[in-house]
Amino acid sequence: MASLNFNANDVEPATDFEPLPAGKYLAAITDSEMKPTKNGTGHYLQLTFQVLDGPCKNRFVWARLNLDNANSTAVKIAHGELSALCRAVGVMAPKDSVELHNLPLMITVKCKPRKDTGEVQNEVKGFAKKETANGMPAQAATGAAPWRR
């Protein structure tokens, strides 16, 4: 038995988050970490994106880039995705993944079934520059700080 000093009337109940609907979202990377692959023979860069606007504001979605993998095709794909991400946020030669944090960009989110459970999960499948209403990149349209663009 555990002693609890808790009143559920004082706390909103947790909700089960459904995957984000497929589409394009304004987002920013809030966290990044190199993690070992499941088989331990390589590493992937895990990126945490937070949606910045719209009905899904403040929701999170994750991407994994296989930057160190025995499968050369996986590495080539990851390098292409990282190049697209770098171009989208305007940081062409990052020395550390933290340089990509808090810079707004558009991400394309897809929905796919998990191989193990069949449940639908999100997958980030594209990166693009944040655009202003007139179609110009936000960096060129304003002198605001990167996290305000």
ABEGO torsion letter per residue (X at the ends): XBBBBBBAAABBBBBBBBBBBBEBBBBBBABBBBBBBAAGABBBBBBBBBBABEAABGBBBBBBBBABBABAAAAAAAAAAAAAAAAAAGBABBABAAAABGBBBBBBBBBBBBAAAGBBBBBBABBBBBBBAAGBBAAAABABBAAAX
